[in-house]
Amino acid sequence: MTDSAENSSARTLLGLTPSELKGVALSLGLPAYAGKQLARWLYVRGASTFDEMSDLAKASRAALAEHCSVGRAEPLMWQESKDGTKKYLFPTQNGPVECVYIPEGDRATLCVSSQVGCKMGCAFCATGRQGFSGSLTAGEILNQIYSLPERERLTNIVFMGQGEPFDNLDAVLRACDVLTAEWGMAWSPKRITVSSVGLKKGLRRFLDESKCHLAISLHHPIPAERAALMPAERAFGIEQVVETLKQYPFCSKRLAAESPHQRRLSFEYIVFAGLNDSRSHAAALVSLLRDLNCRVNLLRFHSIPDTPLRGASEKALEEFRDYLTRHGLTATIRASRGQDIDAACGLLNTKAKMNQTE
């Protein structure tokens, strides 16, 4: 831990806005402008201790250290794949979570987690097998970024790690605000993608309140068959998700021409052998998405224990992609990264590590 405060009741500052930091400063007898100073140290300079905040008076730093916590924590452990991908394990109040650093040429993407485990129970996902332990705070989400050794190299962030982001939307939106605010990291929202199964309670709110890219975990175009893979289908089906998306200009082919947007909509589709890889499945996918301005990312299945699911062959993947492309959908086969360290899509699971780190 790099925090300077050891008091378990200390207020964590990482994740707070400048106005909230001003309130903390005033409550400790610090001047109001200390709120802006704190924001600058936390989000622009990336301070991990109060001692680093050199333009704050020594007495002010002492008061902060007594009553507050910066909110930074170093990784508990990390692994590196033969392809250069790195998986980091970070502590949170509900147990450890994993995030994945993926370098590729002049780009470097960090796949962050929003929950410890997941409630969604998707049949193909190791995180779902873990169960649910709790949601991360905005500070714990941001810590994965700010305490990453390669932070200065990052070009993109994707909320595709452990958990369902829309099931923890307050914290996810707050973290995105810090990342994109002028007083924060000042990133463009175009550098951030949030992935979801399409929860009703979060979809409209995310579309209305965020300018970040959206990725929907689809994986099957036929509702009844999707429900067998993804229980969330029963609560808010993919057809309802698509109808909701059509109402937003950046998603709709019809509305996009009238009001062009730079946000992107994509769909994630794991291709399983004999389950969703046939010509009829491809045709159903084209029919489902034909009115949307979107991209389809085809993913290889990374096997998890005790499942009959199998990944489609490379030939089947290519034929599926080519069918979609011929019929007007932009489709790509996404490269797998970090599979040898269980860092690839669907493999993150920290259940076994929770006892090791206690």
C-alpha positions in Angstrom: 0.0 0.0 0.0 1.3 3.5 -0.9 -1.3 5.3 1.1 -0.1 7.5 4.0 -3.1 6.9 6.1 -3.6 3.7 8.1 -6.8 4.6 9.9 -9.6 2.4 8.5 -12.1 5.1 9.0 -10.1 7.6 6.9 -11.9 9.2 4.0 -10.6 8.2 0.6 -9.9 11.1 -1.7 -9.2 9.3 -5.0 -12.5 9.5 -6.9 -13.7 12.8 -5.4 -14.5 15.9 -7.5 -12.8 19.2 -6.9 -15.9 20.5 -5.1 -16.0 17.5 -2.9 -12.3 17.9 -2.2 -12.9 21.5 -1.3 -15.5 20.3 1.3 -12.9 17.9 2.8 -10.3 20.7 2.9 -12.7 23.1 4.7 -13.8 20.4 7.2 -10.1 20.1 8.2 -9.6 23.8 8.5 -7.7 24.1 5.2 -8.3 27.0 2.8 -11.0 26.4 0.1 -8.3 26.6 -2.7 -6.8 23.4 -1.3 -9.5 21.5 -3.0 -8.1 22.4 -6.4 -4.6 21.7 -5.2 -5.7 18.2 -4.1 -7.4 17.5 -7.4 -4.2 18.5 -9.3 -2.0 16.3 -7.1 -4.4 13.3 -7.3 -5.3 13.4 -11.0 -2.7 15.4 -12.9 0.4 14.6 -11.0 -0.6 11.2 -9.7 0.5 11.6 -6.1 0.4 8.5 -4.0 1.1 10.1 -0.6 0.3 13.5 1.0 4.0 14.1 1.6 4.4 14.5 -2.2 1.9 17.5 -2.2 4.6 20.1 -1.7 2.6 23.2 -2.3 0.4 22.3 0.7 1.5 23.6 4.1 3.2 21.0 6.3 0.4 21.3 8.9 -2.2 20.8 6.1 -0.5 17.6 4.9 -0.4 16.3 8.5 -4.1 17.0 9.0 -4.9 15.2 5.7 -2.7 12.2 6.6 -4.5 12.0 10.0 -8.0 12.0 8.7 -7.8 11.0 5.0 -6.4 8.4 2.7 -5.1 9.1 -0.8 -6.7 5.9 -2.0 -3.7 4.5 -3.8 -2.6 0.8 -3.5 0.2 -1.0 -5.4 -0.5 -4.3 -7.2 -0.4 -7.3 -5.0 1.2 -9.4 -7.8 1.5 -9.5 -11.6 2.1 -11.9 -14.4 3.5 -11.4 -17.9 2.4 -13.3 -21.0 4.7 -14.4 -23.7 2.9 -11.9 -26.0 3.7 -9.0 -23.7 0.3 -8.7 -22.0 0.4 -8.2 -18.2 -2.1 -9.1 -15.6 -2.2 -7.2 -12.3 -3.9 -8.1 -9.1 -5.1 -5.1 -7.0 -6.6 -5.1 -3.5 -10.1 -3.7 -2.8 -12.3 -3.6 0.3 -14.2 -6.7 -1.1 -11.2 -8.7 -2.2 -8.7 -8.6 -5.0 -9.5 -7.8 -8.6 -7.5 -8.3 -11.8 -6.9 -5.8 -14.6 -5.0 -6.5 -17.9 -2.5 -4.3 -19.6 -2.3 -4.9 -23.4 0.4 -3.2 -25.4 0.2 -3.2 -29.2 2.5 -1.1 -31.3 1.9 2.6 -30.4 -1.3 1.7 -28.5 -1.6 0.4 -24.9 -5.0 -0.6 -23.6 -5.9 -1.3 -20.0 -8.9 -3.6 -19.3 -10.2 -2.6 -15.9 -12.6 -4.3 -13.5 -15.7 -2.7 -11.9 -16.7 -5.5 -9.4 -15.2 -8.4 -7.5 -16.8 -11.3 -9.3 -20.1 -10.8 -11.2 -23.8 -11.4 -10.7 -24.6 -12.1 -14.4 -23.7 -15.8 -14.4 -22.8 -16.1 -18.1 -22.1 -19.7 -18.9 -18.9 -19.0 -20.7 -17.2 -16.6 -18.2 -14.8 -17.5 -15.4 -15.7 -14.3 -13.5 -19.4 -15.4 -13.4 -18.3 -18.7 -11.9 -16.6 -16.8 -9.1 -19.8 -15.4 -7.7 -20.2 -11.8 -6.5 -18.3 -10.3 -3.6 -19.0 -6.6 -4.0 -18.8 -3.5 -6.3 -15.7 -1.3 -6.5 -15.7 2.3 -5.5 -14.7 4.9 -8.1 -11.4 5.2 -6.3 -10.8 1.5 -6.5 -11.5 1.6 -10.3 -9.2 4.6 -10.7 -6.5 2.9 -8.6 -6.1 0.2 -11.3 -5.2 3.0 -13.6 -3.2 5.4 -11.4 -1.2 2.6 -9.7 -0.4 0.8 -12.9 3.4 0.8 -13.6 2.7 1.6 -17.3 0.2 4.3 -16.6 2.0 6.9 -18.7 1.9 4.6 -21.8 -1.8 4.1 -21.7 -3.8 5.2 -24.8 -7.1 3.4 -24.1 -9.2 2.0 -21.3 -11.9 -0.6 -21.6 -14.3 -1.6 -18.9 -14.2 -5.3 -19.8 -12.6 -6.9 -16.8 -14.4 -8.5 -13.9 -18.0 -7.4 -13.2 -20.9 -5.8 -15.0 -20.3 -2.1 -15.3 -24.0 -1.2 -15.5 -24.5 -3.0 -12.2 -22.1 -0.5 -10.6 -22.9 2.5 -12.8 -22.5 5.3 -10.3 -18.9 4.3 -9.6 -18.2 3.7 -13.3 -19.6 7.0 -14.4 -17.7 8.8 -11.7 -14.4 7.1 -12.7 -15.1 8.1 -16.3 -15.7 11.7 -15.3 -12.3 11.8 -13.6 -10.7 10.4 -16.6 -12.3 12.9 -19.0 -12.6 16.1 -16.9 -10.3 19.0 -17.5 -9.3 18.8 -13.8 -8.7 15.1 -14.1 -6.8 13.1 -16.7 -8.4 15.2 -19.5 -8.8 12.2 -21.8 -11.2 12.3 -24.7 -14.2 10.0 -24.1 -13.2 8.4 -27.4 -10.4 6.6 -25.5 -12.8 4.8 -23.2 -15.1 1.9 -23.9 -17.6 0.5 -21.4 -19.0 -3.0 -22.0 -22.3 -4.4 -20.8 -24.7 -7.2 -21.3 -27.3 -4.4 -21.7 -28.9 -4.1 -18.3 -32.1 -2.0 -18.6 -31.5 0.0 -15.4 -28.1 1.2 -16.7 -28.4 1.4 -20.5 -30.4 4.5 -20.9 -28.6 6.3 -18.1 -25.2 5.5 -19.7 -26.3 6.6 -23.1 -27.7 9.9 -21.7 -24.9 10.7 -19.2 -21.7 9.5 -20.9 -20.0 10.2 -24.2 -17.8 7.1 -24.0 -18.0 4.3 -26.5 -20.4 1.4 -25.8 -19.8 -2.3 -26.3 -22.7 -4.8 -25.9 -22.0 -8.4 -25.0 -24.3 -10.1 -27.5 -22.9 -13.7 -28.1 -26.2 -15.0 -29.6 -28.8 -13.3 -31.9 -31.7 -15.6 -30.9 -33.3 -14.6 -27.6 -34.3 -18.0 -26.3 -30.8 -19.4 -27.1 -29.1 -16.4 -25.7 -30.9 -16.8 -22.4 -29.3 -20.3 -22.0 -25.9 -18.6 -22.2 -26.7 -15.3 -20.5 -29.4 -15.2 -17.8 -29.6 -11.4 -18.1 -31.5 -12.0 -21.4 -34.6 -12.9 -19.4 -34.7 -9.6 -17.6 -34.0 -7.3 -20.6 -33.7 -9.1 -23.9 -31.3 -8.3 -26.7 -34.2 -7.2 -29.0 -35.2 -4.6 -26.4 -31.6 -3.5 -26.1 -31.4 -3.0 -29.9 -34.7 -1.1 -29.9 -33.4 1.2 -27.2 -30.2 1.8 -29.1 -32.0 2.8 -32.2 -33.3 5.9 -30.4 -29.8 7.4 -30.1 -28.2 9.1 -33.1 -24.8 7.6 -32.8 -26.3 4.1 -32.8 -29.0 4.5 -35.5 -28.1 4.4 -39.2 -31.2 6.6 -39.8 -30.4 9.2 -37.2 -26.6 9.2 -37.6 -26.9 10.9 -41.0 -28.9 13.7 -39.4 -26.7 14.2 -36.4 -23.2 12.6 -36.8 -21.5 11.5 -33.6 -18.0 10.2 -32.9 -19.1 7.7 -30.3 -18.9 4.1 -31.3 -21.2 1.2 -30.8 -19.9 -2.3 -31.0 -21.1 -5.8 -30.2 -19.0 -8.6 -28.7 -19.7 -12.1 -30.1 -17.9 -15.2 -28.9 -18.2 -17.8 -31.7 -18.9 -21.2 -30.3 -18.7 -24.4 -32.3 -22.2 -25.7 -33.2 -23.9 -23.2 -31.0 -23.9 -19.8 -32.7 -21.6 -20.2 -35.7 -24.0 -21.4 -38.5 -25.1 -19.5 -41.6 -28.6 -19.1 -40.0 -27.0 -17.5 -36.9 -25.1 -15.1 -39.1 -28.3 -14.2 -40.9 -30.1 -13.7 -37.7 -27.3 -11.4 -36.5 -27.5 -9.3 -39.7 -31.3 -9.0 -39.3 -31.0 -8.0 -35.6 -28.4 -5.3 -36.2 -29.2 -4.1 -39.7 -30.5 -0.7 -38.6 -27.6 0.1 -36.2 -24.5 2.0 -37.0 -22.1 -0.6 -35.3 -19.2 -3.0 -35.5 -19.2 -6.6 -34.6 -16.1 -8.0 -32.8 -15.9 -11.8 -33.2 -14.0 -13.4 -30.3 -12.4 -16.8 -29.8 -13.8 -18.8 -26.9 -11.2 -19.4 -24.2 -12.2 -22.6 -22.5 -13.0 -22.7 -18.8 -13.4 -25.8 -16.6 -16.5 -27.9 -16.5 -18.2 -26.6 -19.6 -19.3 -28.4 -22.8 -18.8 -25.2 -24.8 -16.1 -25.3 -27.5 -14.7 -22.6 -29.6 -15.4 -22.4 -33.4 -12.6 -23.3 -35.8 -10.6 -20.6 -37.5 -12.3 -21.4 -40.8 -15.7 -21.0 -39.2 -14.7 -17.7 -37.7 -13.5 -16.4 -41.0 -16.6 -17.6 -42.8 -18.9 -16.0 -40.2 -17.0 -12.7 -40.5 -17.1 -12.8 -44.3 -20.9 -13.4 -44.3 -21.5 -10.5 -42.0 -19.2 -8.3 -44.1 -21.0 -9.3 -47.4 -24.3 -8.4 -45.8 -23.4 -4.9 -44.7 -22.1 -5.4 -41.1 -18.5 -4.3 -40.2 -17.0 -7.3 -38.6 -13.5 -8.2 -37.3 -11.9 -11.1 -35.6 -10.3 -9.8 -32.4 -6.9 -11.2 -31.5 -6.6 -13.1 -28.3 -4.0 -11.8 -25.9 -2.7 -13.2 -22.6 -4.3 -16.6 -22.8 -1.3 -18.3 -21.2 -1.7 -16.3 -18.0 -5.6 -16.5 -18.0 -5.8 -12.8 -19.0 -7.8 -13.3 -22.2 -11.5 -12.4 -22.5 -13.7 -14.4 -20.0 -10.8 -15.8 -18.0 -10.5 -13.4 -15.1 -11.3 -15.0 -11.8 -9.8 -14.1 -8.4 -11.7 -16.5 -6.1 -8.6 -18.7 -5.5 -6.5 -15.6 -4.8 -8.8 -14.1 -2.2 -7.5 -16.4 0.6 -3.9 -16.0 -0.6 -4.0 -12.3 -0.1 -5.8 -12.1 3.2 
